[in-house]
Amino acid sequence: MAGPLLTVTGLGKRFGGFVALDGIDLAVAAGERVGLIGPNGSGKSTLVNCICGALVNDSGTVHFDGKPVDGLLTHERTRRGMARSFQLPRPFATLMVAENLRVPLLYTVNARPGSALSPAQLDARCGELLQLVSLADKAAKLPSDLTQVEMRKLELARALAAEPKLLIADEAMAGLSQSEVDDIVALLIRLNERGVTIVLIEHIMRAVMNFSQRLVVLVSGRKIADGAPETVMRDPEVERAYLGQ
Amino acid sequence: MSTRTFLLIAIAVAAAVFLAARLVNNDYVFFAGYTVLQFIVLATAWNILGGYTGYVNFGSAAFFALGAYVTVFFYKFHPLPIPVLMMIAGLTAGLVGLGMGYLTLRLRGTFFAIATLALAVVLQTLVVNWDYVGGSRGAYIVRPSDVPVIGPYIHYLFLLMLALVVIALGAARSIERSQLGYGFAAIRDDELAAEASGVPTLRLKLVATTLSGALMGMAGAPFPYYIGYLQPSSAFGLEYAVNAIAMPMIGGTASWVGPLIGAILLGSLQQVATVTISSAVNVLIVGLLLIGFVIIAPNGIVGLVERWRRGRDR
Protein backbone atom coordinates (compact mmCIF):
# COMPACT_ATOMS: atom_id res chain seq x y z
CA MET A 1 0.00 0.00 0.00
CA ALA A 2 1.08 3.57 -0.65
CA GLY A 3 2.07 5.98 2.13
CA PRO A 4 -0.35 7.45 4.67
CA LEU A 5 -3.36 9.48 3.54
CA LEU A 6 -2.51 12.41 5.78
CA THR A 7 0.97 13.33 6.95
CA VAL A 8 1.62 16.27 9.22
CA THR A 9 5.28 17.08 9.80
CA GLY A 10 6.68 19.50 12.35
CA LEU A 11 3.55 21.63 12.35
CA GLY A 12 3.80 24.81 14.40
CA LYS A 13 1.40 27.68 15.02
CA ARG A 14 1.71 30.72 17.23
CA PHE A 15 -0.81 33.38 18.16
CA GLY A 16 1.40 36.30 19.14
CA GLY A 17 3.54 34.98 21.98
CA PHE A 18 1.31 32.00 22.64
CA VAL A 19 2.52 28.74 21.13
CA ALA A 20 -0.65 26.90 20.13
CA LEU A 21 1.04 24.03 18.29
CA ASP A 22 4.64 23.03 18.71
CA GLY A 23 6.15 20.66 16.17
CA ILE A 24 3.25 18.26 15.70
CA ASP A 25 3.96 15.07 13.73
CA LEU A 26 1.00 12.94 12.76
CA ALA A 27 0.34 10.30 10.14
CA VAL A 28 -3.07 8.84 9.37
CA ALA A 29 -3.33 5.77 7.15
CA ALA A 30 -6.14 5.33 4.66
CA GLY A 31 -9.15 3.65 6.25
CA GLU A 32 -8.03 4.34 9.82
CA ARG A 33 -10.17 5.60 12.73
CA VAL A 34 -8.13 7.95 14.83
CA GLY A 35 -9.24 9.66 18.02
CA LEU A 36 -7.66 12.99 18.91
CA ILE A 37 -8.03 14.05 22.53
CA GLY A 38 -6.59 16.63 24.85
CA PRO A 39 -7.70 19.11 27.52
CA ASN A 40 -9.38 22.39 26.55
CA GLY A 41 -6.93 24.76 24.91
CA SER A 42 -4.49 21.98 24.01
CA GLY A 43 -4.61 22.92 20.32
CA LYS A 44 -6.93 20.29 18.84
CA SER A 45 -9.10 22.70 16.93
CA THR A 46 -6.10 24.75 15.87
CA LEU A 47 -4.56 21.58 14.47
CA VAL A 48 -7.76 20.86 12.53
CA ASN A 49 -7.85 24.42 11.24
CA CYS A 50 -4.24 24.18 10.07
CA ILE A 51 -4.85 20.82 8.37
CA CYS A 52 -7.96 22.14 6.60
CA GLY A 53 -6.45 25.47 5.64
CA ALA A 54 -8.68 27.72 7.75
CA LEU A 55 -5.50 28.84 9.54
CA VAL A 56 -2.03 29.13 8.02
CA ASN A 57 0.61 27.22 9.94
CA ASP A 58 3.86 29.03 10.76
CA SER A 59 6.08 26.02 10.28
CA GLY A 60 5.90 22.43 9.12
CA THR A 61 4.05 20.86 6.23
CA VAL A 62 0.82 19.00 5.56
CA HIS A 63 0.71 16.28 2.90
CA PHE A 64 -2.58 14.86 1.78
CA ASP A 65 -3.00 11.92 -0.56
CA GLY A 66 0.71 12.03 -1.40
CA LYS A 67 0.84 15.71 -2.29
CA PRO A 68 1.67 18.80 -0.25
CA VAL A 69 -1.36 21.01 0.41
CA ASP A 70 0.47 23.92 2.04
CA GLY A 71 -0.69 27.20 0.56
CA LEU A 72 -3.95 25.77 -0.74
CA LEU A 73 -7.17 27.46 0.33
CA THR A 74 -9.77 25.55 2.31
CA HIS A 75 -12.08 24.99 -0.63
CA GLU A 76 -9.21 23.56 -2.70
CA ARG A 77 -8.38 21.11 0.08
CA THR A 78 -12.05 20.15 0.33
CA ARG A 79 -12.07 19.40 -3.38
CA ARG A 80 -9.08 17.12 -2.94
CA GLY A 81 -11.04 15.06 -0.47
CA MET A 82 -10.59 16.58 2.96
CA ALA A 83 -13.81 17.43 4.78
CA ARG A 84 -14.56 18.65 8.25
CA SER A 85 -17.50 19.26 10.49
CA PHE A 86 -17.45 22.20 12.84
CA GLN A 87 -17.37 22.10 16.61
CA LEU A 88 -20.49 24.24 16.75
CA PRO A 89 -22.83 23.40 13.87
CA ARG A 90 -22.67 26.06 11.19
CA PRO A 91 -25.56 25.28 8.84
CA PHE A 92 -26.54 27.54 5.95
CA ALA A 93 -29.47 29.03 7.83
CA THR A 94 -31.53 30.37 4.94
CA LEU A 95 -31.26 27.18 2.88
CA MET A 96 -33.42 24.15 3.45
CA VAL A 97 -31.83 21.02 4.89
CA ALA A 98 -31.58 19.31 1.49
CA GLU A 99 -30.15 22.48 -0.06
CA ASN A 100 -27.48 22.57 2.64
CA LEU A 101 -26.17 19.34 1.13
CA ARG A 102 -26.55 20.61 -2.41
CA VAL A 103 -23.87 23.27 -1.86
CA PRO A 104 -20.98 20.83 -1.32
CA LEU A 105 -22.34 18.53 -4.02
CA LEU A 106 -22.30 21.37 -6.53
CA TYR A 107 -18.97 22.77 -5.48
CA THR A 108 -16.91 19.67 -4.82
CA VAL A 109 -18.31 16.58 -6.52
CA ASN A 110 -19.40 18.57 -9.58
CA ALA A 111 -16.11 20.46 -9.63
CA ARG A 112 -14.01 17.32 -9.86
CA PRO A 113 -13.22 16.31 -13.42
CA GLY A 114 -15.50 13.64 -14.85
CA SER A 115 -17.96 13.50 -11.97
CA ALA A 116 -20.60 16.07 -12.94
CA LEU A 117 -24.06 15.18 -11.65
CA SER A 118 -27.31 15.73 -13.50
CA PRO A 119 -30.10 17.58 -11.62
CA ALA A 120 -31.87 14.27 -11.01
CA GLN A 121 -28.68 12.67 -9.68
CA LEU A 122 -28.17 15.69 -7.41
CA ASP A 123 -31.61 15.25 -5.89
CA ALA A 124 -31.05 11.53 -5.50
CA ARG A 125 -27.70 12.09 -3.80
CA CYS A 126 -29.20 14.60 -1.36
CA GLY A 127 -31.88 12.01 -0.55
CA GLU A 128 -29.33 9.26 0.05
CA LEU A 129 -27.26 11.42 2.36
CA LEU A 130 -30.31 12.45 4.37
CA GLN A 131 -31.31 8.79 4.61
CA LEU A 132 -27.84 7.93 5.85
CA VAL A 133 -28.09 10.36 8.76
CA SER A 134 -31.85 9.67 9.17
CA LEU A 135 -32.97 13.20 8.34
CA ALA A 136 -34.96 12.25 5.24
CA ASP A 137 -38.23 13.59 6.63
CA LYS A 138 -36.62 16.97 7.38
CA ALA A 139 -35.42 17.65 3.82
CA ALA A 140 -37.72 20.63 3.30
CA LYS A 141 -37.20 22.14 6.75
CA LEU A 142 -34.95 25.01 7.66
CA PRO A 143 -31.97 24.27 9.94
CA SER A 144 -33.62 26.35 12.65
CA ASP A 145 -36.37 23.72 12.85
CA LEU A 146 -33.86 20.98 13.75
CA THR A 147 -32.93 19.73 17.21
CA GLN A 148 -29.33 19.77 18.45
CA VAL A 149 -28.64 16.18 17.48
CA GLU A 150 -30.25 16.66 14.07
CA MET A 151 -28.13 19.75 13.53
CA ARG A 152 -24.99 17.69 14.27
CA LYS A 153 -26.15 15.06 11.82
CA LEU A 154 -26.71 17.72 9.18
CA GLU A 155 -23.21 19.01 9.87
CA LEU A 156 -21.82 15.51 9.28
CA ALA A 157 -23.97 14.94 6.20
CA ARG A 158 -22.76 18.19 4.69
CA ALA A 159 -19.16 17.18 5.23
CA LEU A 160 -19.91 13.78 3.70
CA ALA A 161 -21.63 15.29 0.67
CA ALA A 162 -18.18 16.36 -0.53
CA GLU A 163 -17.31 12.65 -0.82
CA PRO A 164 -14.23 12.99 1.34
CA LYS A 165 -11.40 10.52 1.66
CA LEU A 166 -10.73 11.99 5.08
CA LEU A 167 -13.37 13.29 7.48
CA ILE A 168 -12.33 15.34 10.46
CA ALA A 169 -15.17 15.47 12.97
CA ASP A 170 -14.54 18.27 15.46
CA GLU A 171 -16.52 17.50 18.63
CA ALA A 172 -19.49 16.21 16.75
CA MET A 173 -21.11 14.99 19.96
CA ALA A 174 -20.60 17.70 22.55
CA GLY A 175 -23.76 18.33 24.51
CA LEU A 176 -25.63 15.26 23.32
CA SER A 177 -27.27 12.60 25.48
CA GLN A 178 -25.75 9.14 25.82
CA SER A 179 -28.04 7.47 23.30
CA GLU A 180 -27.49 10.30 20.85
CA VAL A 181 -23.74 9.89 21.25
CA ASP A 182 -24.05 6.17 20.51
CA ASP A 183 -26.12 7.08 17.48
CA ILE A 184 -23.40 9.30 16.06
CA VAL A 185 -20.59 6.85 16.89
CA ALA A 186 -22.49 4.11 15.05
CA LEU A 187 -22.92 6.44 12.10
CA LEU A 188 -19.21 7.27 12.03
CA ILE A 189 -18.26 3.59 12.17
CA ARG A 190 -20.65 2.87 9.31
CA LEU A 191 -18.98 5.59 7.27
CA ASN A 192 -15.58 4.20 8.06
CA GLU A 193 -16.67 0.80 6.84
CA ARG A 194 -17.54 2.44 3.54
CA GLY A 195 -13.90 3.50 3.25
CA VAL A 196 -13.82 7.01 4.76
CA THR A 197 -10.80 7.68 6.95
CA ILE A 198 -11.93 9.49 10.09
CA VAL A 199 -10.22 11.65 12.66
CA LEU A 200 -12.50 12.20 15.63
CA ILE A 201 -11.91 14.99 18.09
CA GLU A 202 -13.90 14.41 21.21
CA HIS A 203 -14.09 14.93 24.93
CA ILE A 204 -16.55 12.16 25.64
CA MET A 205 -14.21 9.32 26.54
CA ARG A 206 -16.74 6.55 26.08
CA ALA A 207 -17.30 7.64 22.47
CA VAL A 208 -13.58 7.99 21.82
CA MET A 209 -12.77 4.58 23.25
CA ASN A 210 -15.59 2.89 21.33
CA PHE A 211 -14.61 4.53 18.11
CA SER A 212 -10.85 4.79 17.91
CA GLN A 213 -8.39 2.24 16.63
CA ARG A 214 -5.61 4.62 17.58
CA LEU A 215 -5.47 7.50 20.02
CA VAL A 216 -3.45 10.68 19.78
CA VAL A 217 -3.14 12.99 22.78
CA LEU A 218 -2.33 16.70 22.59
CA VAL A 219 -1.34 18.70 25.64
CA SER A 220 -0.37 22.39 25.48
CA GLY A 221 0.29 22.20 21.75
CA ARG A 222 2.49 19.14 21.94
CA LYS A 223 1.76 15.55 21.07
CA ILE A 224 2.46 13.47 24.18
CA ALA A 225 1.10 10.09 23.14
CA ASP A 226 0.14 8.17 20.01
CA GLY A 227 -0.82 4.50 19.98
CA ALA A 228 -3.41 1.86 20.79
CA PRO A 229 -6.16 3.41 22.97
CA GLU A 230 -5.69 1.10 25.96
CA THR A 231 -1.92 1.63 26.03
CA VAL A 232 -2.27 5.39 25.65
CA MET A 233 -4.82 5.65 28.46
CA ARG A 234 -2.43 3.81 30.81
CA ASP A 235 0.43 6.15 29.94
CA PRO A 236 1.31 8.00 33.18
CA GLU A 237 1.98 11.26 31.33
CA VAL A 238 -1.48 11.15 29.75
CA GLU A 239 -3.09 10.38 33.05
CA ARG A 240 -1.31 13.28 34.70
CA ALA A 241 -2.08 15.80 31.97
CA TYR A 242 -5.48 14.72 30.92
CA LEU A 243 -7.21 13.18 33.87
CA GLY A 244 -5.36 14.92 36.66
CA GLN A 245 -3.69 13.16 39.55
CA MET B 1 -40.23 27.96 -15.44
CA SER B 2 -37.14 27.96 -17.63
CA THR B 3 -35.04 31.09 -18.04
CA ARG B 4 -36.15 31.33 -21.66
CA THR B 5 -39.83 31.29 -20.79
CA PHE B 6 -39.18 33.86 -18.08
CA LEU B 7 -37.38 36.17 -20.51
CA LEU B 8 -40.17 35.82 -23.06
CA ILE B 9 -42.77 36.72 -20.45
CA ALA B 10 -40.63 39.61 -19.18
CA ILE B 11 -40.24 40.95 -22.72
CA ALA B 12 -43.99 40.64 -23.29
CA VAL B 13 -44.73 42.51 -20.05
CA ALA B 14 -42.15 45.18 -20.96
CA ALA B 15 -43.73 45.60 -24.40
CA ALA B 16 -47.14 45.94 -22.79
CA VAL B 17 -45.83 48.57 -20.37
CA PHE B 18 -44.33 50.52 -23.25
CA LEU B 19 -47.50 50.36 -25.34
CA ALA B 20 -49.63 51.36 -22.35
CA ALA B 21 -47.40 54.36 -21.74
CA ARG B 22 -47.70 55.25 -25.43
CA LEU B 23 -51.48 55.06 -25.18
CA VAL B 24 -51.55 57.57 -22.34
CA ASN B 25 -49.48 59.74 -24.64
CA ASN B 26 -48.26 62.12 -21.97
CA ASP B 27 -44.52 62.72 -21.72
CA TYR B 28 -44.73 63.00 -17.96
CA VAL B 29 -45.57 59.31 -17.76
CA PHE B 30 -42.33 58.54 -19.54
CA PHE B 31 -40.26 60.88 -17.37
CA ALA B 32 -41.70 59.47 -14.15
CA GLY B 33 -41.65 55.90 -15.46
CA TYR B 34 -38.01 56.19 -16.48
CA THR B 35 -37.03 56.99 -12.90
CA VAL B 36 -38.94 54.02 -11.54
CA LEU B 37 -37.35 51.69 -14.12
CA GLN B 38 -33.92 53.06 -13.28
CA PHE B 39 -34.52 52.25 -9.64
CA ILE B 40 -35.62 48.71 -10.51
CA VAL B 41 -32.23 48.18 -12.15
CA LEU B 42 -30.32 49.78 -9.26
CA ALA B 43 -32.23 47.81 -6.64
CA THR B 44 -31.80 44.53 -8.53
CA ALA B 45 -28.10 45.21 -9.01
CA TRP B 46 -27.60 46.08 -5.35
CA ASN B 47 -29.42 42.92 -4.34
CA ILE B 48 -27.05 40.66 -6.30
CA LEU B 49 -24.30 41.67 -3.90
CA GLY B 50 -26.26 42.80 -0.85
CA GLY B 51 -29.13 40.33 -0.86
CA TYR B 52 -27.54 37.21 -2.29
CA THR B 53 -24.08 37.33 -0.70
CA GLY B 54 -24.90 39.60 2.25
CA TYR B 55 -22.32 42.30 1.57
CA VAL B 56 -23.92 45.73 2.06
CA ASN B 57 -22.79 48.26 -0.53
CA PHE B 58 -23.25 51.92 0.42
CA GLY B 59 -21.50 53.08 -2.73
CA SER B 60 -24.22 52.41 -5.30
CA ALA B 61 -24.24 56.08 -6.27
CA ALA B 62 -20.56 55.80 -7.26
CA PHE B 63 -21.26 53.07 -9.81
CA PHE B 64 -24.31 54.89 -11.10
CA ALA B 65 -22.36 58.14 -11.44
CA LEU B 66 -19.51 56.31 -13.09
CA GLY B 67 -21.89 55.19 -15.82
CA ALA B 68 -23.27 58.71 -16.18
CA TYR B 69 -19.80 60.21 -16.45
CA VAL B 70 -18.76 57.67 -19.06
CA THR B 71 -21.52 59.20 -21.17
CA VAL B 72 -20.41 62.76 -20.41
CA PHE B 73 -16.84 61.86 -21.33
CA PHE B 74 -17.79 60.36 -24.66
CA TYR B 75 -20.24 63.19 -25.35
CA LYS B 76 -17.27 65.55 -25.34
CA PHE B 77 -14.76 63.17 -26.85
CA HIS B 78 -16.72 61.41 -29.56
CA PRO B 79 -20.51 60.99 -29.30
CA LEU B 80 -21.70 57.38 -29.44
CA PRO B 81 -25.18 55.83 -29.49
CA ILE B 82 -26.58 55.27 -25.99
CA PRO B 83 -26.70 51.43 -26.17
CA VAL B 84 -22.97 51.48 -26.92
CA LEU B 85 -22.41 53.90 -24.06
CA MET B 86 -24.34 51.58 -21.76
CA MET B 87 -22.05 48.76 -22.71
CA ILE B 88 -18.91 50.81 -22.12
CA ALA B 89 -20.35 52.07 -18.82
CA GLY B 90 -21.15 48.51 -17.79
CA LEU B 91 -17.62 47.42 -18.58
CA THR B 92 -16.06 50.35 -16.71
CA ALA B 93 -18.26 50.04 -13.66
CA GLY B 94 -17.79 46.26 -13.69
CA LEU B 95 -14.03 46.70 -13.63
CA VAL B 96 -14.26 49.22 -10.80
CA GLY B 97 -16.51 46.74 -8.98
CA LEU B 98 -13.90 44.03 -9.46
CA GLY B 99 -11.17 46.35 -8.18
CA MET B 100 -13.25 47.44 -5.21
CA GLY B 101 -13.96 43.80 -4.46
CA TYR B 102 -10.31 42.90 -4.55
CA LEU B 103 -9.41 45.69 -2.15
CA THR B 104 -12.29 45.34 0.27
CA LEU B 105 -13.71 41.84 0.29
CA ARG B 106 -11.43 40.69 3.05
CA LEU B 107 -13.48 43.03 5.22
CA ARG B 108 -16.76 41.89 6.65
CA GLY B 109 -19.94 43.60 7.76
CA THR B 110 -19.67 47.23 8.74
CA PHE B 111 -16.09 47.52 7.54
CA PHE B 112 -17.03 46.53 4.03
CA ALA B 113 -19.94 48.99 4.04
CA ILE B 114 -17.66 51.82 5.16
CA ALA B 115 -15.12 50.95 2.47
CA THR B 116 -17.79 51.19 -0.25
CA LEU B 117 -18.88 54.55 1.12
CA ALA B 118 -15.27 55.68 0.93
CA LEU B 119 -15.11 54.60 -2.69
CA ALA B 120 -18.03 56.90 -3.49
CA VAL B 121 -16.31 59.83 -1.80
CA VAL B 122 -13.04 59.19 -3.64
CA LEU B 123 -14.74 58.93 -7.03
CA GLN B 124 -16.78 62.07 -6.43
CA THR B 125 -13.63 63.99 -5.51
CA LEU B 126 -11.98 62.78 -8.70
CA VAL B 127 -14.91 63.90 -10.85
CA VAL B 128 -15.20 67.28 -9.12
CA ASN B 129 -11.57 67.94 -9.96
CA TRP B 130 -11.70 66.69 -13.52
CA ASP B 131 -12.36 69.71 -15.75
CA TYR B 132 -12.85 67.75 -18.95
CA VAL B 133 -16.16 66.30 -17.72
CA GLY B 134 -17.26 69.60 -16.25
CA GLY B 135 -15.74 69.42 -12.79
CA SER B 136 -17.91 70.87 -10.07
CA ARG B 137 -19.64 73.17 -12.60
CA GLY B 138 -21.30 70.18 -14.21
CA ALA B 139 -21.84 69.42 -17.89
CA TYR B 140 -24.64 70.10 -20.35
CA ILE B 141 -25.84 67.34 -22.60
CA VAL B 142 -28.02 68.46 -25.46
CA ARG B 143 -30.72 65.91 -26.00
CA PRO B 144 -31.93 65.48 -29.58
CA SER B 145 -35.67 66.08 -29.71
CA ASP B 146 -36.58 63.02 -31.76
CA VAL B 147 -35.40 59.56 -32.68
CA PRO B 148 -36.40 57.93 -35.95
CA VAL B 149 -39.18 55.30 -35.71
CA ILE B 150 -39.74 55.70 -31.94
CA GLY B 151 -40.47 59.43 -31.83
CA PRO B 152 -39.80 61.64 -28.78
CA TYR B 153 -36.39 61.12 -27.21
CA ILE B 154 -37.78 60.31 -23.77
CA HIS B 155 -39.67 57.42 -25.30
CA TYR B 156 -36.36 56.09 -26.56
CA LEU B 157 -34.70 56.46 -23.15
CA PHE B 158 -37.68 54.79 -21.50
CA LEU B 159 -37.43 51.88 -23.91
CA LEU B 160 -33.69 51.47 -23.26
CA MET B 161 -34.23 51.42 -19.52
CA LEU B 162 -37.06 48.94 -19.94
CA ALA B 163 -34.71 46.64 -21.86
CA LEU B 164 -32.13 46.98 -19.08
CA VAL B 165 -34.77 46.05 -16.51
CA VAL B 166 -35.46 42.84 -18.44
CA ILE B 167 -31.73 42.07 -18.59
CA ALA B 168 -31.20 42.80 -14.89
CA LEU B 169 -34.19 40.76 -13.72
CA GLY B 170 -33.27 37.90 -16.06
CA ALA B 171 -29.72 37.89 -14.70
CA ALA B 172 -30.83 38.03 -11.07
CA ARG B 173 -33.37 35.27 -11.49
CA SER B 174 -31.05 32.91 -13.33
CA ILE B 175 -28.34 33.45 -10.69
CA GLU B 176 -30.79 32.49 -7.98
CA ARG B 177 -31.48 29.12 -9.53
CA SER B 178 -27.92 28.32 -10.50
CA GLN B 179 -24.87 26.88 -8.82
CA LEU B 180 -23.74 30.49 -8.41
CA GLY B 181 -26.90 31.24 -6.44
CA TYR B 182 -26.27 28.39 -4.00
CA GLY B 183 -22.69 29.55 -3.60
CA PHE B 184 -23.83 33.12 -2.89
CA ALA B 185 -26.38 31.92 -0.33
CA ALA B 186 -23.72 29.79 1.38
CA ILE B 187 -21.45 32.85 1.62
CA ARG B 188 -24.28 34.94 3.04
CA ASP B 189 -25.10 32.35 5.69
CA ASP B 190 -21.63 31.26 6.79
CA GLU B 191 -18.48 32.04 4.92
CA LEU B 192 -16.25 29.61 6.79
CA ALA B 193 -18.66 26.74 6.27
CA ALA B 194 -18.99 27.73 2.63
CA GLU B 195 -15.22 27.43 2.15
CA ALA B 196 -15.23 24.08 3.91
CA SER B 197 -17.97 22.95 1.52
CA GLY B 198 -15.73 23.71 -1.44
CA VAL B 199 -17.13 27.14 -2.34
CA PRO B 200 -14.39 29.45 -3.67
CA THR B 201 -15.70 32.38 -1.63
CA LEU B 202 -13.38 35.14 -2.81
CA ARG B 203 -13.92 34.36 -6.48
CA LEU B 204 -17.68 34.27 -6.08
CA LYS B 205 -17.74 37.54 -4.19
CA LEU B 206 -15.72 39.13 -6.99
CA VAL B 207 -18.27 37.85 -9.51
CA ALA B 208 -20.99 39.49 -7.41
CA THR B 209 -19.27 42.88 -7.08
CA THR B 210 -18.45 42.92 -10.79
CA LEU B 211 -21.98 42.02 -11.91
CA SER B 212 -23.61 44.36 -9.45
CA GLY B 213 -21.33 47.26 -10.37
CA ALA B 214 -21.74 46.66 -14.10
CA LEU B 215 -25.54 46.77 -13.91
CA MET B 216 -25.45 49.98 -11.85
CA GLY B 217 -23.08 51.57 -14.35
CA MET B 218 -25.35 50.59 -17.22
CA ALA B 219 -28.28 52.19 -15.43
CA GLY B 220 -26.29 55.42 -15.12
CA ALA B 221 -25.22 55.71 -18.75
CA PRO B 222 -28.46 57.17 -20.22
CA PHE B 223 -28.94 59.47 -17.21
CA PRO B 224 -27.15 62.58 -18.63
CA TYR B 225 -29.45 62.45 -21.66
CA TYR B 226 -32.41 62.19 -19.34
CA ILE B 227 -31.47 65.02 -17.03
CA GLY B 228 -29.80 67.30 -19.62
CA TYR B 229 -27.40 68.85 -17.11
CA LEU B 230 -25.24 66.63 -14.95
CA GLN B 231 -23.32 67.83 -11.89
CA PRO B 232 -21.42 65.68 -9.44
CA SER B 233 -23.83 66.33 -6.58
CA SER B 234 -26.78 65.01 -8.57
CA ALA B 235 -24.96 62.02 -10.07
CA PHE B 236 -23.53 60.99 -6.68
CA GLY B 237 -26.81 61.88 -4.96
CA LEU B 238 -27.68 60.39 -1.59
CA GLU B 239 -30.99 59.18 -2.97
CA TYR B 240 -29.32 56.59 -5.21
CA ALA B 241 -27.33 54.97 -2.44
CA VAL B 242 -30.29 55.08 -0.04
CA ASN B 243 -32.87 53.85 -2.53
CA ALA B 244 -30.66 51.06 -3.82
CA ILE B 245 -30.55 49.70 -0.26
CA ALA B 246 -34.08 50.58 0.86
CA MET B 247 -35.93 49.16 -2.13
CA PRO B 248 -34.62 45.57 -1.84
CA MET B 249 -34.94 45.71 1.96
CA ILE B 250 -38.58 46.77 1.74
CA GLY B 251 -39.41 44.36 -1.06
CA GLY B 252 -37.38 41.44 0.31
CA THR B 253 -33.76 40.53 -0.41
CA ALA B 254 -34.04 36.77 -0.83
CA SER B 255 -35.29 36.74 -4.41
CA TRP B 256 -35.41 38.84 -7.56
CA VAL B 257 -39.09 39.72 -6.90
CA GLY B 258 -38.26 41.74 -3.78
CA PRO B 259 -36.22 44.53 -5.39
CA LEU B 260 -38.77 44.71 -8.22
CA ILE B 261 -41.71 45.18 -5.83
CA GLY B 262 -39.74 47.54 -3.59
CA ALA B 263 -38.59 49.70 -6.50
CA ILE B 264 -42.03 49.95 -8.08
CA LEU B 265 -43.66 50.77 -4.76
CA LEU B 266 -41.10 53.21 -3.42
CA GLY B 267 -40.25 54.67 -6.81
CA SER B 268 -43.89 55.44 -7.63
CA LEU B 269 -44.52 56.79 -4.15
CA GLN B 270 -41.60 59.17 -4.57
CA GLN B 271 -42.86 60.33 -7.95
CA VAL B 272 -46.26 61.04 -6.44
CA ALA B 273 -44.66 62.85 -3.51
CA THR B 274 -42.51 64.92 -5.86
CA VAL B 275 -45.56 66.18 -7.71
CA THR B 276 -47.91 66.60 -4.79
CA ILE B 277 -45.62 67.68 -1.94
CA SER B 278 -41.98 68.27 -2.85
CA SER B 279 -39.00 66.26 -3.98
CA ALA B 280 -37.30 67.01 -0.67
CA VAL B 281 -39.76 64.78 1.16
CA ASN B 282 -38.62 61.69 -0.79
CA VAL B 283 -35.70 60.74 1.39
CA LEU B 284 -37.87 61.23 4.46
CA ILE B 285 -40.45 58.80 3.07
CA VAL B 286 -37.77 56.23 2.34
CA GLY B 287 -36.27 56.61 5.78
CA LEU B 288 -39.56 56.20 7.60
CA LEU B 289 -40.62 53.22 5.49
CA LEU B 290 -37.26 51.57 5.99
CA ILE B 291 -37.47 51.94 9.76
CA GLY B 292 -41.02 50.60 9.70
CA PHE B 293 -40.08 47.57 7.66
CA VAL B 294 -36.96 46.74 9.63
CA ILE B 295 -39.12 46.61 12.75
CA ILE B 296 -42.30 45.02 11.43
CA ALA B 297 -41.15 42.91 8.46
CA PRO B 298 -37.39 42.38 8.41
CA ASN B 299 -37.73 40.07 5.42
CA GLY B 300 -39.63 42.61 3.38
CA ILE B 301 -42.92 42.29 1.58
CA VAL B 302 -41.94 38.96 0.03
CA GLY B 303 -41.10 37.66 3.49
CA LEU B 304 -44.46 38.85 4.84
CA VAL B 305 -46.35 37.08 2.06
CA GLU B 306 -44.35 33.89 2.58
CA ARG B 307 -44.95 33.92 6.32
CA TRP B 308 -48.66 34.42 5.74
CA ARG B 309 -48.74 31.54 3.23
CA ARG B 310 -46.83 29.21 5.54
CA GLY B 311 -49.10 30.18 8.44
CA ARG B 312 -52.13 29.30 6.33
CA ASP B 313 -50.69 25.89 5.41
CA ARG B 314 -50.41 24.86 9.01
Interface residues (C-beta under 8 A of the other chain):
Chain A: C52 A54 L73 T74 H75 T78 R79 A83 R84 F86 R90 P91 F92 A93 T94 L95 E99 R102 V103 P104 L106 Y107 T108 N110 A111 R158 A159 A161 A162
Chain B: Q179 Y182 G183 A185 A186 R188 D189 D190 L192 A193 A194 E195 A196 S197 G198 V199 P200 T201 A254
